[in-house]
Structure formats: C-alpha cells, structure tokens
Amino acid sequence: MRIGAKLQDKLDLGLLLPSVFLIVFGLLAIYSSTINHPTAQGNFDRQFFWFFISIAAVIIAYFIPPHVYRLLAIPTYIFSLATLVLVLLMGKTVYGSKSWLGIGTLGMQPSEFAKIGLILFLSYWISRKQTDINSVKDLAIILGIGFLPIALIMLQPDTGTAIVFGLLTLFMIFWGGISLFGLFVVLSPGVVMFVSVFGTLPMFIALGLILLLLIYFKRDLFVSASVFVVNIAAAFFFDYLYHILQPHQQKRIETFLDPNADPLGAGYNALQAKVAIGSGGLIGKGFLEGNQTQLRFIPEQWTDFIYCVVGEEFGFIGSVIVIILFVLIFTRLLKLASVARDQFSSLVVMGVLVLLFIHFAINIGMNVGVTPVIGLPLPFLSYGGSSLIVNMTLIGIALNIHKNRKRYD
C-alpha cells in the first residue's frame, strides 16, 4: 500500500494511464480503417513507431529538472516562430495548406510543435513579477505573443489550428488572473464575429448586449466607446475575413449551418460520420466489421474522423469509454493546475488542459455534427506523428509538475 501511494505521489497514473489507453484505442481504429486501404496500409506501422517515440518523449519531459522549463520558454517560442516562417518558405502543401516540413522520408508539422513553445512562453510572461495582466500595455503584449504565431499559421493557411491558438491564448489569460472587465474586452470581439456567422440579426443582438454590459461596468465614456467601436469593427471584419477564406473553408461554414446544403461535397464527411456513429448501436458492429469504415465511405477516416470508427465498431459503449478517458485526463489536469507549486507551473498545466480540451470538443463535435469541420485531430487517437509526440510531451511536462508540486526552490 505504501509503495503504491509513494508511486502515485511521484507519478500521476490517473493522468498517464488514460493517455496510453486512448492511444491503444487509436491504434485499433487506425488499423481497422487502413488495413484494406490501397494507399494507407502502412499508417498503422508508422503510428505504432511514433507511439514508442512519444513514450520516450514522456520520459524525457518527466525527468527534465523543473526550473529548466522556464529557461526553455523564450528559445522554444523563438524556435517555433522560426519553423513557422520556414514552412512558409519551403514547406510541403497538404490538403491546400502549406504546413509540413519534409525531413528525408519523414515530415513534421511545425504548428504542432509551436503549441509547446506558446504554452511555455505565455506561462513565463504572464507569471513574471513585472507583468500586470490588467494593464493595457501588458495585456497587449500577451495578446501579441499569442497572435503572432496565429498570423503565421493563417498564411499557410490553417484556420483550424489558428482557432486553437487563439482560444488557448484567451483561456491562459483568464487563468492568469485577468479582471472580469478585461476578460469581457478580450472576448467580446470574438463573440461578435462568431455570432455574425448566423446572420445580421444575431450580430445586432450581440452588439446590443455588449452595449448593456458596458453600461453595467460603468467605465468612463472614452473606454466604453472604444470597446464598442472595436466590437463593431469585429462584426464588419468577419465579412471581410469570410471572403478571403478559401472556397472549401467557406463551404465548411455553410455546411455547418446546414449539412444538407452540400451533402456530396463539403457536408459529406459530417453526414457520413453521423451515419457511422449511429449505426454502431450499443455495442458496435465489432472490430474490423464496420461497413462505413471498411467500405471507406469517409475519406482518410483515420485522421479527423477517427471517432466515428470507434462509434461504429465499438458502439455507444466504446464511444463513452473514450469520452470518460478524456474526462479523467481533464479532471487530473485541473486538479494539478490548482495545486501546482507556482503560477508558472499552474499556467503550463492549464495550457495543456485547454489545448487538449479544445481539440477534444471540436473534433468530437465535428463527428456528431455540432461544430464545423475545421480539420483538427482527436488527441492521442488520430493518425499523425507530430500530434502524438507533442501531446505526449505535454503529458510528460504535466507529470513533471505533478512530481515536483510540493517542492519549493
């Protein structure tokens, strides 16, 4: 009993084991969706290889001295920006996005590794004693740190990953202790842009609510007017932004609002995913027995739509088990963020939690038709070496913080 308690005190099995179980689920789903595929049969072997690389990444991240992560924050962020620039100059275009760097026969996605750099640097900057997150100057700097990689990612273009970086930045600002009014100022333009997706009337309703909230906060006239003007500009900026999106990205927004608008085009994957999940029933059709999976109704089902493979072959029970494993990870990370030894460590853990949760919520939402199809993988399950290694590295960093949570330098 004492040995088990001592092990749990040093190694958070409640965080590590669910992550490994999710990878196992992913390997089964990747095997099933590629075993009969004419061009993707080697994907399972590659993912299995990356699994061992990711375990090595966890071990390295776990044993790095905790103070080193603060020292790595600035160089990791700068290196991330350099690779994001490099991929624009000599990257490989995949699915219309210039987001891959080729290294021999291997490839890496710099935007995935940039997530580590952003989390570490934001945590470092927000936790500095000199930083006042509620001052206009410091808040502008923090937003700049978050949105500089977003600008580079949008040039690829990769809208889905850019959205992840934006939400990650906002949530870390919230966890960093921003005031309620400051949070309102930061979030309101994004809310207006999102609501504008649904038409002019919802946009005007949102602007009216923002005006009422400005009256409630009782700030001086100049500040209130400036915030309201920014929100009006955000509403008009959405229309501009929509028109500079690629045609397939515009289609994704349209089919999110009405999947039947283009059932054989942009809405095809979302509709077929719902069919696959629904056809699984309670216990599923069985491993390697899914009709949608084996007959390849959904192109490249081993990536963004891997959850529907689980739903079809392992049924409602398998789908719920996957969700439960994610919830276990989220609850362990939330608890760790609350008891971490310092603000830097707490912010890093919250960054890991938010990053994984955004991918989880949007990806599963894509599969069941409640969020737009924006090309985000499901952490630990979806095929992809860069994503798997980065996610497991972040788990390793969280395990490191858990191990040192009672240590004070």
C-alpha distance (Angstrom), angle and dihedral (degrees) to the residues before:
residue distance angle dihedral
M1 . . .
R2 3.79 . .
I3 3.80 91.2 .
G4 3.81 90.7 52.5
A5 3.79 92.4 47.7
K6 3.80 91.4 47.9
L7 3.81 91.0 49.6
Q8 3.81 91.6 49.9
D9 3.81 89.5 49.1
K10 3.82 90.0 57.3
L11 3.81 100.7 30.8
D12 3.81 121.3 35.6
L13 3.80 100.3 -141.2
G14 3.79 89.2 176.7
L15 3.80 86.8 68.1
L16 3.79 101.4 34.7
L17 3.82 101.3 44.9
P18 3.85 97.2 51.8
S19 3.82 88.5 50.8
V20 3.81 91.4 53.1
F21 3.83 92.4 45.1
L22 3.82 89.7 52.7
I23 3.81 90.0 52.5
V24 3.81 89.0 52.2
F25 3.82 89.5 51.9
G26 3.78 88.2 49.6
L27 3.80 93.4 50.0
L28 3.82 90.7 52.0
A29 3.80 91.3 49.1
I30 3.82 93.1 45.9
Y31 3.80 90.7 49.4
S32 3.80 91.9 49.9
S33 3.80 95.2 46.5
T34 3.82 95.5 46.5
I35 3.82 106.0 33.0
N36 3.82 92.8 91.1
H37 3.79 96.6 30.2
P38 3.82 114.9 116.1
T39 3.82 95.8 -141.2
A40 3.82 106.4 22.0
Q41 3.78 103.5 53.8
G42 3.80 91.8 111.3
N43 3.80 93.8 56.1
F44 3.80 93.7 88.0
D45 3.81 92.1 53.8
R46 3.80 91.1 48.6
Q47 3.81 92.9 48.1
F48 3.80 90.1 48.1
F49 3.81 88.7 53.3
W50 3.81 91.5 48.4
F51 3.79 88.7 50.3
F52 3.80 90.1 64.7
I53 3.81 90.9 44.5
S54 3.80 89.1 52.1
I55 3.82 91.2 51.2
A56 3.81 88.2 53.2
A57 3.83 88.2 50.2
V58 3.82 90.1 53.4
I59 3.80 91.7 50.9
I60 3.81 93.1 49.0
A61 3.81 92.7 46.5
Y62 3.81 90.3 47.6
F63 3.80 95.5 54.3
I64 3.82 99.7 41.7
P65 3.84 109.2 112.1
P66 3.83 106.5 -100.0
H67 3.83 95.9 -124.1
V68 3.82 90.0 58.1
Y69 3.80 92.1 71.8
R70 3.79 90.8 63.9
L71 3.82 89.2 49.9
L72 3.81 90.4 49.4
A73 3.81 94.6 51.2
I74 3.82 98.9 88.6
P75 3.86 99.2 38.7
T76 3.82 91.5 44.7
Y77 3.80 91.3 52.1
I78 3.81 92.9 46.6
F79 3.81 90.7 47.8
S80 3.81 89.1 50.4
L81 3.79 91.7 53.9
A82 3.82 90.6 47.2
T83 3.81 92.2 53.7
L84 3.81 91.1 46.7
V85 3.80 88.8 54.7
L86 3.80 91.5 44.1
V87 3.79 93.1 53.4
L88 3.82 89.6 54.9
L89 3.81 89.7 54.3
M90 3.79 101.2 42.7
G91 3.78 107.6 3.0
K92 3.77 129.2 132.4
T93 3.79 119.2 -110.9
V94 3.82 114.4 -127.3
Y95 3.82 122.2 174.4
G96 3.81 90.5 -10.5
S97 3.82 94.2 -53.2
K98 3.81 124.0 106.7
S99 3.78 92.4 -143.9
W100 3.83 107.7 123.8
L101 3.79 132.9 85.1
G102 3.79 116.5 -156.9
I103 3.81 118.7 -137.8
G104 3.79 106.7 -177.9
T105 3.80 106.5 -62.2
L106 3.80 90.9 -18.8
G107 3.78 130.2 79.5
M108 3.79 135.0 -157.1
Q109 3.77 132.6 -162.3
P110 3.84 108.7 -136.9
S111 3.81 92.8 -162.4
E112 3.82 89.0 63.8
F113 3.81 93.7 53.5
A114 3.81 90.1 42.6
K115 3.82 87.5 68.2
I116 3.81 89.5 70.4
G117 3.80 91.4 49.1
L118 3.81 92.8 48.9
I119 3.82 94.4 48.1
L120 3.81 93.3 48.5
F121 3.81 95.7 44.4
L122 3.81 95.8 44.8
S123 3.81 89.1 48.4
Y124 3.79 90.6 49.8
W125 3.79 95.7 47.0
I126 3.82 97.4 43.8
S127 3.82 91.9 47.1
R128 3.81 95.1 51.7
K129 3.80 113.5 116.6
Q130 3.82 89.7 -129.5
T131 3.82 93.2 55.8
D132 3.80 118.4 98.2
I133 3.77 104.2 -172.3
N134 3.81 91.8 -163.9
S135 3.79 94.9 56.7
V136 3.79 116.1 97.7
K137 3.81 92.5 -129.5
D138 3.80 96.9 50.7
L139 3.80 93.3 41.3
A140 3.81 89.7 52.2
I141 3.82 90.2 51.3
I142 3.81 91.8 49.7
L143 3.79 91.4 48.9
G144 3.81 88.8 48.4
I145 3.81 90.8 53.1
G146 3.79 89.4 53.5
F147 3.78 99.2 41.3
L148 3.82 99.5 44.5
P149 3.84 92.2 75.3
I150 3.81 88.2 41.5
A151 3.81 90.1 59.9
L152 3.81 91.2 50.5
I153 3.81 92.0 47.1
M154 3.81 91.5 49.5
L155 3.81 88.4 56.2
Q156 3.82 90.1 61.3
P157 3.13 82.3 45.4
D158 3.83 109.2 -121.4
T159 3.79 108.0 148.1
G160 3.81 95.6 174.3
T161 3.81 94.6 56.6
A162 3.81 91.0 43.0
I163 3.81 89.2 56.1
V164 3.82 89.7 51.5
F165 3.82 91.5 52.3
G166 3.80 91.3 48.3
L167 3.80 94.6 50.1
L168 3.80 91.0 43.7
T169 3.81 90.8 54.4
L170 3.81 92.8 48.5
F171 3.80 95.0 48.4
M172 3.80 92.2 48.3
I173 3.80 89.6 51.4
F174 3.80 88.0 53.1
W175 3.81 92.5 49.7
G176 3.79 89.1 46.7
G177 3.81 89.9 68.3
I178 3.79 106.6 -97.5
S179 3.81 115.6 171.1
L180 3.79 121.3 -105.6
F181 3.81 91.7 -107.8
G182 3.79 91.7 47.9
L183 3.79 89.9 51.1
F184 3.79 89.7 49.8
V185 3.82 91.3 51.6
V186 3.81 91.8 50.2
L187 3.80 97.4 44.1
S188 3.80 103.6 37.9
P189 3.85 98.0 75.8
G190 3.80 90.3 51.7
V191 3.79 91.2 49.1
V192 3.80 90.8 51.2
M193 3.81 91.2 49.9
F194 3.81 91.5 49.0
V195 3.80 93.7 48.0
S196 3.83 89.7 49.0
V197 3.82 87.1 68.5
F198 3.81 87.9 73.5
G199 3.79 96.7 52.3
T200 3.81 145.4 -85.5
L201 3.81 97.7 -63.6
P202 3.84 95.2 56.1
M203 3.81 88.2 47.0
F204 3.82 92.1 55.4
I205 3.81 90.8 45.8
A206 3.81 89.5 53.1
L207 3.80 91.6 49.3
G208 3.82 89.7 50.0
L209 3.82 91.3 52.6
I210 3.81 90.3 48.5
L211 3.82 89.5 52.8
L212 3.81 90.3 52.0
L213 3.81 91.0 49.3
L214 3.80 90.7 50.7
I215 3.80 88.7 54.4
Y216 3.82 89.1 48.9
F217 3.82 93.2 52.6
K218 3.84 90.2 51.8
R219 3.80 96.9 -149.6
D220 3.81 121.2 162.1
L221 3.78 117.9 -74.8
F222 3.82 95.9 -107.3
V223 3.82 94.0 53.3
S224 3.81 93.4 44.6
A225 3.80 92.8 47.4
S226 3.80 91.7 47.8
V227 3.82 92.3 51.7
F228 3.80 91.5 48.0
V229 3.82 92.4 49.3
V230 3.82 89.9 50.6
N231 3.81 89.6 53.5
I232 3.80 92.4 49.2
A233 3.80 88.5 49.9
A234 3.81 89.5 50.4
A235 3.80 90.0 54.8
F236 3.80 92.0 53.5
F237 3.80 91.7 40.6
F238 3.80 89.7 60.4
D239 3.80 90.5 62.3
Y240 3.81 89.9 50.6
L241 3.80 91.6 45.5
Y242 3.79 92.1 49.6
H243 3.80 92.0 54.8
I244 3.82 94.1 50.6
L245 3.80 91.7 52.7
Q246 3.77 118.0 104.6
P247 3.84 113.9 -96.1
H248 3.83 91.7 -110.2
Q249 3.83 89.7 52.5
Q250 3.80 91.2 51.8
K251 3.79 88.3 50.1
R252 3.80 90.6 53.7
I253 3.81 90.7 56.3
E254 3.80 91.6 47.3
T255 3.79 93.6 48.6
F256 3.80 91.0 47.0
L257 3.78 88.1 60.5
D258 3.81 90.4 43.1
P259 3.86 117.2 6.7
N260 3.81 90.1 -172.7
A261 3.81 90.8 61.5
D262 3.81 89.4 84.3
P263 3.82 106.9 11.0
L264 3.82 94.3 164.6
G265 3.80 95.3 41.6
A266 3.80 131.1 31.9
G267 3.81 92.7 -5.7
Y268 3.81 94.9 48.7
N269 3.81 98.9 90.4
A270 3.81 94.1 46.5
L271 3.80 92.9 49.8
Q272 3.81 94.2 45.5
A273 3.82 91.1 47.3
K274 3.79 90.7 56.3
V275 3.80 89.8 48.5
A276 3.82 90.7 51.5
I277 3.80 94.5 48.6
G278 3.79 92.6 44.2
S279 3.80 93.5 48.8
G280 3.82 91.5 56.1
G281 3.79 92.7 74.9
L282 3.79 119.4 -174.1
I283 3.80 102.3 -35.7
G284 3.82 101.9 15.0
K285 3.77 132.7 -121.4
G286 3.79 92.8 -78.7
F287 3.79 135.9 -99.3
L288 3.84 110.5 -49.7
E289 3.83 90.0 3.8
G290 3.80 102.2 96.4
N291 3.79 113.1 121.7
Q292 3.81 95.4 -156.0
T293 3.81 90.3 46.5
Q294 3.78 100.9 43.4
L295 3.82 94.6 40.5
R296 3.83 90.1 48.9
F297 3.79 97.9 -127.9
I298 3.81 89.4 157.8
P299 3.83 115.0 54.2
E300 3.82 114.3 -124.0
Q301 3.77 92.3 -2.1
W302 3.80 90.7 174.1
T303 3.81 92.3 74.6
D304 3.81 124.9 45.3
F305 3.83 95.7 -2.5
I306 3.79 99.3 45.8
Y307 3.81 90.9 117.8
C308 3.79 90.3 68.9
V309 3.84 88.4 56.8
V310 3.81 87.9 57.3
G311 3.81 90.7 45.5
E312 3.79 94.6 50.5
E313 3.80 99.7 42.5
F314 3.83 100.8 31.8
G315 3.80 97.8 29.3
F316 3.78 130.1 -152.6
I317 3.80 90.7 -34.8
G318 3.81 93.2 55.0
S319 3.80 91.8 45.0
V320 3.80 91.8 51.4
I321 3.82 92.1 47.1
V322 3.82 89.3 56.0
I323 3.82 90.6 50.3
I324 3.82 91.6 47.2
L325 3.81 90.8 52.2
F326 3.80 89.9 52.5
V327 3.81 91.4 47.5
L328 3.81 89.6 52.7
I329 3.81 89.4 53.6
F330 3.81 92.4 47.6
T331 3.81 94.4 48.6
R332 3.81 92.5 48.2
L333 3.81 91.1 49.6
L334 3.81 92.2 47.1
K335 3.80 91.2 51.1
L336 3.80 91.1 47.3
A337 3.81 92.2 49.4
S338 3.82 87.9 54.7
V339 3.83 95.5 51.5
A340 3.82 101.4 33.9
R341 3.79 114.9 133.4
D342 3.82 96.8 -115.8
Q343 3.78 142.0 7.4
F344 3.80 93.5 -99.1
S345 3.81 92.0 56.6
S346 3.80 91.7 43.6
L347 3.81 91.5 52.3
V348 3.82 92.3 48.1
V349 3.80 91.8 52.8
M350 3.81 91.5 46.0
G351 3.80 88.7 50.6
V352 3.80 90.4 53.7
L353 3.81 90.8 47.6
V354 3.80 94.3 48.7
L355 3.81 93.6 45.3
L356 3.80 93.4 52.0
F357 3.80 92.8 42.0
I358 3.83 93.9 51.6
H359 3.81 91.1 51.9
F360 3.81 91.0 44.6
A361 3.82 95.6 48.5
I362 3.81 96.9 43.6
N363 3.81 95.9 41.6
I364 3.80 96.0 49.2
G365 3.81 88.1 41.3
M366 3.82 88.0 55.5
N367 3.80 90.4 51.8
V368 3.80 94.6 50.9
G369 3.82 95.3 37.9
V370 3.81 102.4 -111.0
T371 3.83 99.0 109.4
P372 3.83 130.8 42.4
V373 3.80 119.5 -92.5
I374 3.81 100.5 -106.3
G375 3.79 101.8 154.6
L376 3.80 104.3 -104.3
P377 3.83 119.7 152.4
L378 3.80 123.5 -130.5
P379 3.84 106.6 -111.0
F380 3.82 115.6 -106.8
L381 3.83 93.2 -1.4
S382 3.81 108.0 59.8
Y383 3.79 119.8 84.6
G384 3.80 113.8 -100.4
G385 3.77 134.8 103.5
S386 3.81 98.1 -146.7
S387 3.80 93.0 52.3
L388 3.80 94.7 45.2
I389 3.81 94.9 47.6
V390 3.82 92.8 46.9
N391 3.81 94.0 47.5
M392 3.80 92.9 48.6
T393 3.80 91.1 45.5
L394 3.80 88.3 55.2
I395 3.81 89.6 49.3
G396 3.82 87.6 51.6
I397 3.82 90.6 52.0
A398 3.82 90.0 50.3
L399 3.82 90.0 49.5
N400 3.81 88.4 50.9
I401 3.81 90.6 53.2
H402 3.82 90.1 47.9
K403 3.81 90.6 52.4
N404 3.80 91.8 51.2
R405 3.81 98.9 36.2
K406 3.82 93.0 112.3
R407 3.79 94.9 44.4
Y408 3.79 120.5 99.9
D409 3.79 121.7 -170.9
